[in-house]
Amino acid sequence: MSLHAIEATASMLSARGADLDDLVREAGRIRDEGLARAGRPGVITWSRKVFVPVTTLCRDRCHYCVFVDTPGKLERKGIAPYMSEEHVLAVAHQGAALGCKEALLTLGDRPEDRWGVAREWLDQHGFASTLEYIGHLARRITAETGLLAHLNPGVMTAEELRSLRPTAPSMGMMLETTSHRLFAEPGQAHFGSPDKDPALRLQVLEDAGRQQIPFTTGLLVGIGETLDERFDTILALRDLSERHGNVQEVIVQNFRAKPATAMQGVADAETDAYIAAVATSRIVLGPDARIQAPPNLSDRDELARLVAAGIDDWGGVSPLTADHVNPERPWPQVDQLTDLTRAAGYELRERLTVHPHYIRDRDTWIDPVLHAPVLALADAEGMAAGGLDTPARSSRSYSTTEDASDGRAAGEERAAYRDHATTEDAAGGRAAGEERAAYRDHATTEDAAGGRVAGEERAAYRDHATTTDLLSRAANDPSGLSDDEYVRLMTSTGSDLDRLARLADELRRSVAGATVSLVQNRNLGSDRVTDPDLVARVAADAVDLGATELCIQGTAPADAPADVYEQLLRAARAAAPGLHLHTFRPADVIDGARRTGRTVADQYAALAAAGADTVPGTGVKVLDEAHRARHFPGDLPVDEWEQAIRAAHGLGLHSTSVLFYGHGESPLQRVRHLRRLRQIQADTGGFNELVPMAFPGGDHSPDEHRAVHAVARLLLHGSISHVQAAWTRLGVEGAIDVLRSGADDLGGTLYDGRVVPEAGVEYGQELTIPAAERIARTLGRQLRLRTTTYGVAS
């Protein structure tokens, strides 16, 4: 390309207005030419995947990254340095059940080179390196679930690439930028990150090309690079593709600032600049390139512009797992993406992790050991077999049976993977700025009949606009509002409440994906049963019923032995060694300490030694001492409850947390309660979940339930990950409402059991797995059986 041509093409990146429109039209024309040459005119592709974050430890320090943790953070969260094989395979099996065909293995670069805990974990598990573990996982995933692995392990040597080639039909690593300045200068995005040296990353791409590995790469737009540096990156990707032919797709990704990072104050990539980068990439890379834009990193009304600018692929989208690199940006639902693509004039079709032309020429591009697994998922064209809506295989069938009551076809039920709560209403999908302008216009328009709009009506519109502003800010920083602002949201109604619920649900999906979780458990009141032999029988019976958890709580009678709580634990542990024992509230522990003369911390230690795995955080209504003393004098003083919970967490005993609402407390007291829980979590990391509980006998409305759960999701975002829908208090319909408003968990099955069933705290209320599956299907989600600590239940 001549110097003049290079300068002219580089100038495309600054195109705006009519020039940008012309650029987009030319890019679209070139894309359409390429699709016709590829034999799929008018088709845009995507891959159905599960996202597996094998480790969030990394030796780099990218200034915009929230994916990476330190060992201290992982320890506070109770997370191991690496996902176990069992956890990885459980996620893969769940993905297979939803029709996924790709397992995206993502991780930090060579964490063992920086962190001793990573090296120790690998040594303990018999792996010489992180990359050796990745290869082992990829082989097991394909052999045991049928999914094809796509590896994103960062920088690799030529020998490492060669060793991993038989484990995955495709790999990837973002080039991001060729700017050495951003790597070498203090304060720039890649300073202090050895694996972000562009020369090193270009060498990886060269080595992958020489070894004929289908490879995904791309550029990151808006991290401080100049337009010339951005264009140089596009040229480098073009040259690599022309030399080796293995660049299967180029991702043009827009920078999104993340809270709590060094670049949190940097503006997101400007939309027109991003569109220009997409169109320029298409023009420079040509018609045969596959150009991808991540659909969750742009607002819905911008996706059509990306299609027009020349993309032909949306990349991987998961019906199960969140985007762990961009957790604040939920995946779009597949039916939404289908509709948006169709509205732009194109058909959406599912592909595999490796693109079709590599499958057709598999002898060149894919290791022979992977031919059979790839062909098992491919159709005659090399696309994903089974089409858009049909899972290729399923370990459990949730959506293939025709509903006898209304005759809906299985395909329609499969199409309901979408989360109905996150679908924007077509009439209400205007951007926040447009909404505010509309309300201002409405508020200043003269009433045709009366010649003016009443002052009260104008005030109502101003209030609505203010709530819209709050929601807009909460979308960018969910936990960053003031107490008064959360009170405002908690008392919202009508369309304001609907938007609040949608926002909370999007956050829920970023954490939990398209799932509803449930633990199989049984409750037992230790205020009713203190006979160790009877407790042993209850524990054994719970295991026979399929339970993985036994919850025991209740203050024992005064005439019970001093060590009554330890006796019950030892009996349950002996009878059911593998059963998780979730036992004894702070009030019970304080009672045990009084009986034995121990401190509260020593009592918790004694319970842990006797078999306690986790503890309930119940026994408090709202963390306001004056309210407690006035309305619930029999409850523990608030500070005493908190000291007990902190003591448990300090010993490694994780707990639930609760918020009882509807007993005369104010919305501000609820918000301050959540704020105090967040502070405890920041200090201890010991809460597994929040359980909002409607107070019995209160005059509750569905709006109140939705608002409480939604605000809890926002305020606790990044702190307590799971919010439970207490179905015993809400009923099935109420539980569904709050599961659409930020909750992600149904709690427990609460099996009555066959041994003293009446001794269960909530005797007579059971939630069967089929009933829970129906709830999940109503929401367009998958039921996930979990452990007490939110692991994957076997």
C-alpha positions, 0 to 999 in steps of 0.5 A: 500500500502506498504512503498516500493510500496509508494516509488516506486510510488512516484518516478514515478513523476520524471520519464523522457525519457524512464522511462516516456514513460513506465509510460505513456504506463502503464497509458494508458493501465489502462485507456483503461481498465477502459473505457471498464469496463464503457461500453464506450471503446475508448471514451473521454468526455467533457461538453458544458458549460457556465462559470458564474463568480458570484463574483470575490470578495474573502476573500483569497489571493492566490498568483497566482490568477487573477480571484479575484478583490478588491472592488476598482477595481470593482468600477473603472470598473463600476462592481457590487460586484455580477452578477445580477440575470438578467445578470446570466440568460441572459448568461445561456439563450445564452448558452442554445441557443448554446446547452450548458447543464452546467452552471458553477457557480464560485466565490471567497470564502465567500467575505462577511467575508472580504469585506463590499460591499459584505455584503451590496449587499447581504443585499440589495438583501435579501440574508443571504450569498453568498451561499444562493444566489448561491443556488437561482441562480442555481434553477432559471437557471435550472427552466428557461433555462434547464441548470444544475448547477455545483457549485464551491463556495469554502469551505462549511460546511456539512450543506451548502452542504446539503442545496445546494444539491437540487440545483445542481446535481454536485459540485466541489472544487479543493483540489490543494495540501495537503501541509500544508507548502504552506499554513503556510509559508510566501511567499508560494502560499496559505499563507494568504488564510484561505480557502486553509488550506488543512485540511479544504478542505479535510473535505469538500471532506469528508462531500460531500462524506458522503452526496453522492454529485457527486464531482469534485476535483483535484490537481494543479501541480507546485505551489511550492509543492515537489514531495512527497507532490504532491504524497501525494495529489494523495494518499489523492484523491484516499483514498477519492474516495475509502471511498465514491465513490463520486469523479466523476472526478479528475482534474490534472491541470498544473500551469500557471503563471499570470502577475500582481500576486505574482507568475508571475515570477515562471516558468509554470509547466514543461511539462514532470513533468506534464505528469508524474503527469497525468500518476501517478494519473491514475496509483494510482487512477486506471481504474475506475477513471475519470481523466481530464486535462483542454485542454486550459492550454496546448499547442496544440501539448501537448494534444496528450501526455495528452491523452496518459498519461491516461486522459479520460475527457477534462472537460467543454469547452464553445462556449460562455464564456471565462475561467475567471480563466485563461483568457489568455488561450482561450478554444479550438474550439470543432471541433479542440478538436474533431480532436485532440482526434480522431488523438490520437485514441479516440472518443469525446463525450459530457457528462453532468455536472454529470457523467453517472454512477451517473445518472444511480444510481440517487436515490443514488446520485442525489436529487429527485427534479433534476431527471427530469431536468437531464433526460431531457438532458441525453440519455439512457447511461447517456451521453448528449442527442443529441450528439456532434453537436446538441444543446439540446434546443435553444431559437433562432435557428442560425444554424438548417436551411439548406442553400438553396443556397448551400445545406449544412446540418444543422449539417455542419453549427452547426459544424462551431462553430469553430472560423476560425481565430484561427484555426492553419494551419497544415503546419504553426503550428510548435512551435516558436522555430522550426520556428526560427530554420527553418528560421536560417537553410534556411538563412544559406543554400547555394543557389544551383544555386548561391552558396550563399543566398543573404544578403537581403534574409538572412536579411529578414529571420532574420526580420521574426524570430524577429517578431516571437520572438515578437509574442511569447513574446506578447502571454505571456504579450500582453501589455508588448512590447515597442512602437517600438515593437508594431510599428514593429507588426503594419507594419507586412505583410504576414505570420507575419500579419496572426500570429499577427491576430491569437494571437489578436483573441485568446485574443479577445476570452478570453474576449468575448468568441465565440460572436459578439456583437451589440447594437440596436441604432439610431443616431441624429445630434444635429447640425441639430436638436435642437427642443426638441419636434422633439427629443422627437419624435425621441426617442419614434420612436427609442424605437418602432424600438427596439433600446436600445440606442439613440446617440446624438452628434454635436455642436449646431448652434450659435443661439440655446438656452444656455441650448440647450443640456440639453433641448434635453436630458430632452425631450428624457428622458421624451419621452423614460424613458428606452432608454439609452442616449449616448450624446455629444462629448467633443467639444459639452460639451465645447461649452455648457460650453461656452454658460452657463458660467459653467466649463466643469465638471459642464457642464457634471454634468448638462448633467447627471442631464438632462438624459445623461447616457454615452458620446461619446469620439469622436472629436479627430483623434490621440493624438499628438498635433503637428499633430493636429495643422498642419492637423486638426486645427479646432479640440480640442487641444489634452490636452483639449480633454483629460481634458474633457474626464477625467472630464466625467469619474470622474463624472461616465459618461463612454465613448467610445474611438477612433483612427482615422487612415490613415490621414498621421499619423505614426505607432508610433503616432498610438501606442502612441495614444493607450498608452495614452488611456491606461493610461487614462483608468488606471486612470479613468476606464471610457472607454467602448470600442475602435473604430478604424476608418479608415479616409475617403478617405485614401488609406487603405489596408486590411492589414492595417485594420487588423494590427491596430485592432490586435495591439490595442487588444494586447496593450489594453489587460487588459485595454479596453476590447472591440474593435469595427469593424466600419462596416460603414467604413470597409464594411461587408468583411472588418468588418469580417477581423478585427473581425478575428483580435481582434475586438469583436463588430459590433457597432450599427444597426444605425436605420434611423428611421421614424422621420427625418431619414436624421438627423442621422449622418450616414443616409442611412446605417443600419445593420439589426439583420439578417445581423449581425447574418449572419456575426457572423455565417460566423465567427462561432460565436453567435450574442450577443445583448448588451447594450451601456455599454456591458451588456446583452440587454433584 
